[in-house]
């Protein structure tokens, strides 16, 4: 259960870190800015003097950039404030929609204009200027206006620039939620790792005795034959002695293994040495010569193997040293 939770948290952290890395890449190595050459107008052919014309343009900026200042420059027209709205979000870039309107004040062909804006990025780097053309349009005179006469309309009062637009708050909330998820997952992982370290490891002798008992129970239940049980107890006992006396873990013969335990420092008492020699030889005969292996023989050998493990268990004071 704990292992599954740990794997799930690790996967969440990995996914969120990949997302964060991609976002950082979009900020420091941004994708190209996509700006249309011309804005789209609501009037497709001729403009009537005094008519309000709407325009719109979609600008794609890298994540972390927004439009700071925007203004329409056009002659022979009164311009309204540019409205900048968040349109869509595509992982490492944001689409902004710029729209507004102007009203032609004079007769004659409309020469067009330019929608100018500046984009800034986090954390407050220098802004970069951009421009989008407003297409020129032919003029269309009303019926009650004589061709060649001048028509000048009074500009409307109260037209002021709107404040700069910013990245929508929901994107900041999404970034904050992702950061909180990363922090929570990391904290839980650290807690699980620290808790795992605080759980004391099972002692070598206790672990060995449990493994021997497990093999014997499998033989009694009929899961494995007695011959395989002898082989299992033999391997468990060899691994225990190799780890207990820090012997090199090699596949030695029975004679070589007994010598490594008895000759250098007389690690084993005589009675344990006699049992170990007889037990390992019995295992060899069962394994290589097909000697008889019975359940009661395994139980007796397992009991004596347990006594050997207990006899070679270091005292508490020795463990402290």
N, C-alpha and C positions, 0 to 999 in steps of 0.2 A: 504493500500500500504506500509506504513512505517512498520507496524507490520510484513508483509510478508518479507520485506527486512531484518528486524531484525532477523526473524526466520532463513532465509537462511544463513545470516552471522554467526549466532550462530551455525548452523549445520556445516558450513565450519570450524569454529574455533575448534569445537569438533573433527571433523575428523582429522584435522591437528595435534591437540594435541595428539590424540591417536597414530598417526603415529610417532610423535616426542617421545612420551613415549616408543613406541616399539623400536625405534632406540636407545634411551638412554639405554634401557634394553639390547639391543644387544651389546652396548659398555661396560657397567659395569657388566652385567651378560651374557657374550657371549655364543653362542651355541658352541658345540664341534668342534674342528678342524678336518677336514677329509683329510687324506693323504693316497695315495695308497702305498701298500707295495713295489711294483716294478714299474719301469718305462716301458713304451712300446717302443720297438725297431723296426726300419724299417727292420732289418734283422731278420728273424724268425728262421733260422737254423744255418748255419755255416758262419763265418766271414772270408773274404779274407784279407790277410795281405795288408795293405795300403789302404783298403777300408774305405770310410766314412760311418759311421753309425749314423742315426738320432734317437734321443730319445725324448719322450714327457711324461709329467705327469700333471695331473690336481689336483690342491690343493684348498680346500674350507676353507676359513678363515672367521671369524666373521666380521661384518661390523666395519670399523674403524681400521682394521689391514691390513698390506701390507708386502710384501716380501722385506726385506732390503738388504741382501747379499745372493748371491747364487753362488755356484761353484761346478764343477764336479771333483771328485777325482777318478782317474783310473790309474793303472799301465800298462806299455807296450802300452801306447796310448798317442797321443797328443789331448788335449781337447780344444774345442772352447768355447767362452763366452756363458753363459746361458742366454737365452732370456726369459724374463718374460712378459706376456701380460695379460691384462684384458680380461676375457672370457665372464662372464655373472654376472648379479646381481639379487639376489632373496631376496629382502626386508631386511633381517637381516644378510645376508652373501654374500660374493663375491667369485666367482670362478676365480682362476688365472691359466693360462696355462704356464708351464715351458717347454721349448724346447731348443734343441741344437744338436750338433753333435760331434763325436770324430772319430779319425782315428787311427787304429791299426798300431803300428810301428814294431812289431816283429812277427815272426812265432810262432806257438804254440797256445794252447787254451787261449782264453781271460778270465782272472780271474774275470772280472766284476769290479764294482766300486760303488761309492755312490754319489748321488746328495745331497749336503748339502746346507741348506739355513736357514736363521733366519727371524723371523716375529716380527714386532714391532707393537704397538698399540698407539692410541691417548690417552693421551698427552705425548708421549715420554717415555713410561715405558720400563723396561728392556726387551731386546729381548729374544726370546726363540728359541733354535736350534732344527732343524728337519733334518731327513735324509730319502732319498728314494733310494732303491737299484737299481743298474744297473745290470741286470742278466748276469751271466757268459755265454760264448758262445764257442762252438767248433770252431777250426780253420780249414780253408779250404785252402790248398796250391795251388798256380797256377801251371800250367803244366810245366813251365820252371824252377821251383824251386825244387831242390833235397830235399827229406824229410830228416830232421835232420840238414840241413844247417841253419845258422842264417841270418835273414833278418832285417836290421835296417834302417828305413827310417828317413830322416832328418826332424825334426819338422819345421813347417811353422813359418815364422817370422811375427811379428806384431799382435800376438794374445794377447789381453788385456781384462781385465774384464770390462763389461759394467756397467754404473752407476745403482744404485738401482731403481727399478720401484716404482711408487706411485699410489695412487688411481686415476683413470681417472678424468680429470677436469670436465666432464659432470655430475659426481655424486656430486661434490662440487657445481656446478651450480644448480642442482636440490635441494640440501639442502638449498642453499641461496634463491632460489625462494620460497620454502616452508616457510622459516622464514619470508620473505617479505609478503607473503600472510597472515600469522598469524598476523604480525604487522599491516597490513592494515585493516584486519577484526576487530581486537581489537580496533583500533583507530576509525573506523566508528561506532562500537557499543558504545564506550564511548561518541562519539559526539551525537549519537541519544539519549542516556540516559540523557546526560546533557541538550540537547535541550528540551527533554520531561519535565525535572524538571523546566526549565525556563518558560515554558508555564503556566501562572497563572491558577489555578483551578477555575472553575465556582463557583460563590457565591451560598450559600445554598438557599437563597430566589429566585434567578434567576432560579436555577435548578428546584426548586419546582414549580414555575409558569409555566415553560415550560412543566413539566410533567403533570400538570393539564390541560393545553391547549391541549396537545397531546391526552389525554383521551377524552376530549370533541370533538375533531375533529374526532376521531374514531367513536364516537356515531353518530355524524352528517352524516358521510359517510356510516353508516350502518354496519361497521365492527363488532361492539359489541352492545348488547342491552343497554338501558339506565340503567337497574338494575346493570349490570356489570360495567357501568361507575360510578355509585354511589359508588360501592365497591372500585373501583380503586382510586377515589378522596379521599375517606375515608382513605385508607391505606397511600396514599401520604401525606395527612395532618397529620396523626398520626406520621409518620416517621419524618416529618419536625419538629413537636413540640417536639418530643423526643430528636432529635439531637440539636435543637435550645436551649432547656432548660436543656440539659444533663440529661434527665430522663432515668431510667433503661428501656431498651428495653424488655418489657414483654407484653404478651397478656393479658392486663387488660380488665375488663368490661368497658362499657361506663362511668358508675358512678365512678369507681375507677380512670379512666383516667382523668375525669374532676376534681376530687378532687386533684389529683397529680399536676394539673396545677393551681388550685385556692387557696387551703387551705394554703400551707406553706408560700409562699411569695407574693401571689396575683399577679401572673405573667401576667394574662390576664386582660385587661380592661373589665368592665361589659358587654358592647355591644358585644364584641368578645366572651365572655363567654356564653352569651345567644345564639348567632348563633351556636357556636360549640356544645352546648348541644342539641339544636334542630336538627342540621345536623346529629350528630352521632346517635341520637335516630331515625331519619328518615331512616338512613342507616340500623339500626338494624331491623326496621319494614319491610323494603324492603327485607332484606336478610333472616330473620327468619319467618316473618308473611306473606310474599308475597304481601305486600302493592304495590300500583300502583307507577310506576316510569316513568316519562315522560321526553322528551328531554328538554322542556322549564324549567322544574323543576331543571334539572341538570345544565343548563346554569346559572340559577339564583344562585344556590348553589355554583357553581364554581366561579362566580364573587365575592360572599361574602367570599369564601375561599381565593381568591386572595387578598381581602382587609385585611383579618386577617393576611396573610403572610407579606404584606407590613407594617401593623401596628406593627408587632413584629420584623421587621428587625432592627438590631442594627445600631445605628448611626456610622459614620466614626470615630469620636473621641472615641467612646466606643470600636470599633474594634481595634484602635491603642493601647488602654490601655490593 
